[in-house]
Every structure is written in structure tokens, then in C-alpha cells.
Amino acid sequence: MALNGVILVNKERNISSNKLVNKVKYILHADKAGHLGTLDVLGEGLLPITLGKGTRLFDYYLNKDKVYKTVFKFGETTDTLDLEGEITKQNDVIVTMQQLVKVAEKMQGKQSQMPPLYSAKKVNGQKAYDLARAGQTIELKPKEIEIYSIKVLQEIAENTFELEVHCSSGTYIRSLCRDLAENMSTYGVMLSIQRTKCGDFYLKDAYSLEDVTNGKYSIIKLETLFDYACIKLDEKQEAKLLNGVELPVQSLSLPSNLKDDKVKVFGKDDFLGVGHIEKDRLKLSLRLI
């Protein structure tokens, strides 16, 4: 029987997101597998892995917010802005807890962020880190992001702090470290990063790769991911909708608990996806079959 849904996995350090996806796909004998947002090789924490029809969720979850716990060290930086790179700059500036908290508060909100030189950002169809490692000159463009909150949790050692960052999708935490440092006239490097939240998914609900290997896991069914009222279609209505034909609302049995213009659409045997009602017509905005 084909597997369709989402499994939450707690990624360990020193494994790529794609390699972890492939391991889970092999263990579960899934036809298809993907993920809902890359974590760096040195990153750890929540990696939602999609299975079967769930791989169609990528665009839907593309703009979901994220929460990270991270450790920044100030006074030095590397070419990659993390521990994978070589130290390129250093100074003797000492950052205090009070200073960091003050600067972090100023950096909340919408802003333009320059991606790291060594990143998976595509430049002319190639990943920036591949071009950088080949010694090529790269012109990256800034991206609009939003920092919802930055909490300075503790000072671990001199110039080394643990923070919690709630941000929009597409935010580079390494770049945030660099930008915080620049605002304090120093340099910064990210020592570690752990994702604790991705959209409505939380790290506390994730399984280790060992759990998955030993069969100690559960798969989230696709229909449970959406808190909308349900519409059931007959065979003719299902065929029309799947062929791109919008259905007039008056031909449907609308649920009494309809709260907005989005609904979960079911056919005779399957969950078809998320429907959108506009101008008294129903169309599929997220097709899962």
C-alpha cells in the first residue's frame, strides 16, 4: 500500500537533508519522498519529510514561518559564516548581553537580507556554494524577509550566546549572525543551529532516524493537516473538478460549519486536496491526487 503523508524527523548534524530523506524513503519503502525546507549539513532539528502524495505540499508550505535555536560567537567570522569555513576576520571587540539584546530588538521586523556567499541559493541555475568553491565571482541579490522575534536566551561564554529566532521562510540565520555583528562593529560566526518549528510542526513531535528504523513512528495523514470544513463529491463532480472544471456552489452539499472560502475536498475514495470557493464556484487550489 502506498504511503501518503508527512513524517517528522529530528535531523542530526553532519548529514544532508536530501540524504536523510533518501534514508527514510528506503526504510519506509515509499514511492516518493521530499522535505519541507532544507537544513544545512551542520544543522539539526525538525525536518518534515513528505511521502507519496505529500510531496505536492512543498509549494503550499514554502512560505511557512520557522523557529530556530542557534549559538553565535562574536569577534571572528569565516568565509561560510559557520564552522565549515576558514576564519577570515577577527577583532578584540567584547559583546555584552545587554548590548546584544538591544541590537536584536532593533533588527526585528521586515528587512532586506543578503544570503551567505556559501549557500544553496541558485545563481544562473547553479548553487552559490558550488560557484564559490570553484573560485568564481558571485553577485547575490538581497531578499525580503521578516524577523518576528529574537530572544537572547543566555551567554554561554565570553562573546558566545544562545538565541531563539522566529522568522519568515527564506531567512538565513548565518546572515542574521553577520548582520547582528556588523551592528555592533564586530564579526560573527554561527556555531550551531537547531530548527524547533516549521509552520504548524514542532520538534517535540519528531522521531529520530533510529526510531524510524525500529518502526517507532507515526505518519501524519494529509487530510488532518488542514482545519477546514469538508465537502464530499460524487463521481461526476470529482471527474469534472480533477479535469479543471470549476463546480457551481449551488450543485454542492455545503457543510453547515463552513467558516471561510477554503474546504477539504473528498471524492468517492480519496482526499482530493484543498478547494477554494470564489464567486460561487469551487476549484482545487491544492491538488493531492
N, C-alpha and C positions, 0 to 999 in steps of 0.2 A: 504493500500500500504506500502510495506517495506521501512524503512528509511535506506539509504546508504549515508555515507559521514562523515564529520567532523564538530563538533560544538565547538567553542572556548569559554571556560567558565572561568570566573575570580573567582578562588577559594578563599574563606575566611579562616581565621585562625580557628583552633580548629575543623576541620572536615577532615577526612582522604580522600585521593584521591579516594579510592575504594568506600567509602560511597557516595561521590559526584557523581561518575559515576552511581551508582545504583539509586540515586535520579533522575538524568537526564534520565536514561533509563526508569524509571517508568513514569515520566511526559510525555515523548515523545512516550511512548508505543513502544519502539524499541525492535526488536527481540534479538539483541546482542549489547553490548557496551563495550568499553575498553578505555584506555588512552595511551598517547604517552610519558610517563615519570612521575614517582611518585613525588609528593611534600610532604614533611613532614607534619604532623598534624599541627604544628605551622607555616608552610609555607603558603604563599598566592600567588596569581597571576595566570598567564596563565597555564591552564590545557586543552590541546586539547583532546577532547573526541571523539572517533571513534564510528560510528554507523553502524550496519549491516556488509556489505562487507568491510567497512572501518577498521574493527578490524584486517584485514590482513595487514594493513600498519605498524604494530608495528616494525617488523624487519627492514623494509625499513627506518624508521625514528630513529632507535635505536642509530645511531652514529651522529645525527644532533647536531650542537652546541647550546649552551644555553647562555642567558644573565640574570643576577640576580642583583637586588639592595639589599644590606644587611647592617646591622648595627653590628659592632664588638665592644666589650668592652674589654679593656686590663687591666691586673693587677689581674685577677682571672679567674678560669675555673671551669667547672663542669664535672661530670663523663660522661655526654652525649654530652658535648661541646655546649649545648644550654640551654634555660631556663627550660627545662623539668627536668633537673638533679639537683643533690645536689652539692653545692660548695665543691671542693676538695683541691684547692690550691689557695693561694693569695700571693701577694708581693706588695711592695711600688713603683715599677718602674712606672715612668710617661712617656708616649709615646707622642712625638710631631708630628705635622702634617708633618714637613719636614723629620723626621726620618721614618715615615710610608711610605711616598711617595718613598723614596729612597729604602727601603726594598721591597716594592711592585714591583718596576721596576725590581729588581733582580730576582723576583720569576716568571716572565713571561717566557713562553716557555714550551717545553716538559719536563716532570718530573715524578718521581715515587711518588705516594701519598698513604699513609696508610689510609684506611677507618676508620671512627669512630667505637669504640667498640659497641656503641648502633646504629646500622644501619640495613637496610633491606638486607644487604649482606648475601648471603647464605653460611653457613658452614656445610658441610656434610648434605645438604638438609634442614637445619633449618636456620631461620633468626637469625642473630647475636644478635639482641636485646633480643630475647626470651631466648637465651642461657645466655646472660649477666645478665638478670634479675633473672635467675634461679641460679646464682652464679657459673656458670661453667667457666672454663678457656678456652679462645678462642685464637686461633692462626690465625690472619688475614694475608693475603698476600697483599703487595702493588700493585697498579695498575698504568699503564702508562696513564697519562692524559696530556692535554695541556691547559695552561692558555694563551689566546690570548692577553688579556689586563686586567689590574687592575687600575681603576680610583678611587682615593680618592676624594670623592665629597665634604665632609665638616666634620668639627669637631663639633659634636653635644653638647658634654660636655667633661669635663676632662677625657681622656682615652677612649672616645666613639666616633666612627667615622662611617660615612656612605660611602659605597663604591659601585662601579658598577663593576661586574666581567663578562667578556666574556670568556667562557671556553668550552672545549670539553664535550661531553656527558660522564656521569660517574664520573664527578668531584664532590667531597663533599665539599660544601662551609664551613661547620663546620671544616673540616680538614684543609682547607686553613687558617681559622682563627687561629687554633692551630699552624700551621707552620709559619705564619707571626709572631705570638707572640714569638715562640722559637727563631726566627732570631733576635729578639730584647731583648732577655734574660728576657722574662716575660711570662705571661699566657694570654689566650684569650678565650672569650665565645661569641657565636653568639646570638644576641638579637632578630633579625628578618631577614626574607628573603622573597623576592618577585621576582618571575620569570617574566621577561618582554618580553622574546623572546625564541622561541623554533623552530629551523630550520627556515622556512620561515613564521612562525606565530608570531603575535605580540599581546601584552596585550591590546593595544588600540582598537583592533578589537573584544575583548572578551565580553561576556554577563554575567551578574550576574545571580545567581540561581533564583532570583526574576523575572528577565527579562524572563528567560526560562519558569517559572511557568505561567507568564502572556502572553505567546505567542509572546514576543518581541525578536525574534532571527531569524537568517538565518543559513542554513546548507550548508557548502561548498561541492559542488559536487566533486566526486572523480576525474573525468576526468580533472577538472580545476587545479588540484594540480601539473600537470606535463607539463612543457613547451617543449614538443616535437612535431614533425610532426605526422600526423595521417595516419594510414593505415586501410582500410576497407576490411574485408574478406567476401568471400561468404560462404554459409552454409557448403560446403565440407571442405574448408580451415579452417573454425572455428572449426569444429569437429576434424580434424587432430591435430590442434595446442593444443586444450584442452586435447587431448589424449597423449600429449607429443611428437608428431611428429614435427620435425623442417621443416619449409617450405622453399624451394629454392626461393631466391630473384627474379629470373627471372620469377617466376609464379605470382608475386605480382605487383600491380599497385603502384609503389613507388611515394610519393609526390615530387613535384618539390622543396619544401622548406626543404627537408631533410638535417639537419645540422650535425648530428652525428650518432652514431650507435644505438641510442635508439629511440623508436617510441611509440606512443599511439596506441593500437590495439583495433579496434571495430569489433564486429561481426554483425550479422543481426539486433539484437535488443539491445545488451548490450555493455558496455565498458568492455573489457576483462582484461585489465591491461597494463603493460609496457612490450614491446618487445625489444629484443636485437639482432642486426644483427651482425653476426660473420661468417667469411669465406663464405659469400654469402648465409647464411641461417638465417632464423628468428626463434627465440624461445622466450617463455614467461619467463622473469626474475622476474616479479611480477604479480601473478595471482590474480584477484579480483572477480572471479566467480567460 
